[in-house]
């Protein structure tokens, strides 16, 4: 067997393999002999059909079996001999298998790139300054008030307003794109929640029960059918019924429904405390994202498509689960699976790059995880619940793969802390940070 390895890119190799004719012929005869023993041909007892007839009848079957056998015997042997570790199954291309001739084929494989980590100390990043925002507390109280609202039927002559929950039948169509037609009956829509295509919910405002009208919308960027972006779609909609919200008063009785609070003053104070923690956690989380992006910018890296695809699949699954919990779907956002993958491919690739660079940093700086690191993480997962803490420990200590994943996660967090420890961090207002990101 002759093997020649081509470097296609830092993450792709083509392994060219040539199997000598005598090995091919031996495999062909072996496969034909196996077929002959099992073949059931009219006029012959099983296993008694002449080889000449077997070869005429089963040549395609023979080729498939011989090629499969040769691939299994040679590809991973060649990869092992040349110390090539693929990140996904090889893609095989081959010549036509012929008796009496060498069999040539190639296996295209993706591999992890070699990482020469540089410039990872002294990275410059910006961090948002936390500024208390009283308006955000009032907005959160409003949300809590909305969550406690009672839904009551709207009056028969009432017109639809923002905040109403309406039940509608509709047909959606896009001229020139018959496959984009869809219908729904008894669909419930919260007007003003902005969960559907832009313009649709606004078009419902002012309608009355039993009224039917056409609501035109312009298909936005990111719509699941790229060539339809910018085209006009039409909702032919009938409002059947609706409910409006009756909000409770923001008084001490309201506060007592959310915990051990005796007054709205106590509830507001706790909300201020919670808001500060939430915002400082968010700011710290974004700072970590920025430092990883700075590391990526200093160390440009090509990554295997297979790993990007896995990351995209994970991101898509997470999004679908979140939306499902809210009784929504990606289609309601004007997306489908392919549209999501196209839109978020760059983000997925950066996630893969960041993970690989952080693991390279872990190796280079010999970052390790001690028992006390694991103990702290167990406590974090248990969230202060002693009974849960014992179950968390048992879960990870008895599941080697899950424990290994947790250790890798802790190493990554420690690598980020290492980067932040040597970084040049400039604190700026949120508006300045958003402007810089834009």
Secondary structure as the mmCIF struct_conf table of DSSP 4:
data_model
#
loop_
_struct_conf.conf_type_id
_struct_conf.id
_struct_conf.beg_label_comp_id
_struct_conf.beg_label_asym_id
_struct_conf.beg_label_seq_id
_struct_conf.end_label_comp_id
_struct_conf.end_label_asym_id
_struct_conf.end_label_seq_id
STRN STRN1 UNK A 2 UNK A 9
TURN_TY1_P TURN_TY1_P1 UNK A 10 UNK A 11
STRN STRN2 UNK A 12 UNK A 19
HELX_RH_AL_P HELX_RH_AL_P1 UNK A 21 UNK A 38
TURN_TY1_P TURN_TY1_P2 UNK A 42 UNK A 43
BEND BEND1 UNK A 44 UNK A 44
TURN_TY1_P TURN_TY1_P3 UNK A 46 UNK A 47
BEND BEND2 UNK A 49 UNK A 49
HELX_RH_AL_P HELX_RH_AL_P2 UNK A 51 UNK A 57
BEND BEND3 UNK A 58 UNK A 58
HELX_RH_AL_P HELX_RH_AL_P3 UNK A 59 UNK A 81
TURN_TY1_P TURN_TY1_P4 UNK A 82 UNK A 83
STRN STRN3 UNK A 86 UNK A 86
BEND BEND4 UNK A 87 UNK A 88
HELX_LH_PP_P HELX_LH_PP_P1 UNK A 89 UNK A 90
STRN STRN4 UNK A 91 UNK A 94
TURN_TY1_P TURN_TY1_P5 UNK A 99 UNK A 100
BEND BEND5 UNK A 101 UNK A 101
STRN STRN5 UNK A 103 UNK A 110
STRN STRN6 UNK A 111 UNK A 111
HELX_LH_PP_P HELX_LH_PP_P2 UNK A 112 UNK A 114
BEND BEND6 UNK A 121 UNK A 122
STRN STRN7 UNK A 124 UNK A 128
HELX_LH_PP_P HELX_LH_PP_P3 UNK A 129 UNK A 130
HELX_RH_AL_P HELX_RH_AL_P4 UNK A 134 UNK A 147
TURN_TY1_P TURN_TY1_P6 UNK A 148 UNK A 148
HELX_LH_PP_P HELX_LH_PP_P4 UNK A 149 UNK A 149
STRN STRN8 UNK A 150 UNK A 153
HELX_LH_PP_P HELX_LH_PP_P5 UNK A 154 UNK A 155
TURN_TY1_P TURN_TY1_P7 UNK A 156 UNK A 157
HELX_LH_PP_P HELX_LH_PP_P6 UNK A 158 UNK A 160
TURN_TY1_P TURN_TY1_P8 UNK A 162 UNK A 163
STRN STRN9 UNK A 165 UNK A 174
TURN_TY1_P TURN_TY1_P9 UNK A 175 UNK A 176
HELX_RH_3T_P HELX_RH_3T_P1 UNK A 178 UNK A 180
STRN STRN10 UNK A 182 UNK A 190
TURN_TY1_P TURN_TY1_P10 UNK A 191 UNK A 192
BEND BEND7 UNK A 193 UNK A 193
BEND BEND8 UNK A 196 UNK A 197
TURN_TY1_P TURN_TY1_P11 UNK A 198 UNK A 199
HELX_RH_AL_P HELX_RH_AL_P5 UNK A 200 UNK A 204
TURN_TY1_P TURN_TY1_P12 UNK A 205 UNK A 206
TURN_TY1_P TURN_TY1_P13 UNK A 209 UNK A 210
STRN STRN11 UNK A 212 UNK A 218
HELX_LH_PP_P HELX_LH_PP_P7 UNK A 219 UNK A 220
TURN_TY1_P TURN_TY1_P14 UNK A 221 UNK A 222
BEND BEND9 UNK A 224 UNK A 225
HELX_RH_3T_P HELX_RH_3T_P2 UNK A 226 UNK A 228
TURN_TY1_P TURN_TY1_P15 UNK A 229 UNK A 230
STRN STRN12 UNK A 232 UNK A 246
HELX_LH_PP_P HELX_LH_PP_P8 UNK A 247 UNK A 249
BEND BEND10 UNK A 251 UNK A 251
HELX_RH_AL_P HELX_RH_AL_P6 UNK A 252 UNK A 256
TURN_TY1_P TURN_TY1_P16 UNK A 257 UNK A 258
BEND BEND11 UNK A 259 UNK A 260
BEND BEND12 UNK A 262 UNK A 263
HELX_RH_AL_P HELX_RH_AL_P7 UNK A 264 UNK A 298
BEND BEND13 UNK A 299 UNK A 299
HELX_RH_AL_P HELX_RH_AL_P8 UNK A 305 UNK A 325
TURN_TY1_P TURN_TY1_P17 UNK A 326 UNK A 327
HELX_RH_3T_P HELX_RH_3T_P3 UNK A 330 UNK A 333
TURN_TY1_P TURN_TY1_P18 UNK A 334 UNK A 334
HELX_RH_AL_P HELX_RH_AL_P9 UNK A 337 UNK A 364
TURN_TY1_P TURN_TY1_P19 UNK A 365 UNK A 366
HELX_RH_AL_P HELX_RH_AL_P10 UNK A 371 UNK A 382
TURN_TY1_P TURN_TY1_P20 UNK A 383 UNK A 384
HELX_RH_AL_P HELX_RH_AL_P11 UNK A 386 UNK A 397
TURN_TY1_P TURN_TY1_P21 UNK A 398 UNK A 398
HELX_RH_AL_P HELX_RH_AL_P12 UNK A 400 UNK A 422
STRN STRN13 UNK A 424 UNK A 428
HELX_RH_AL_P HELX_RH_AL_P13 UNK A 430 UNK A 437
#
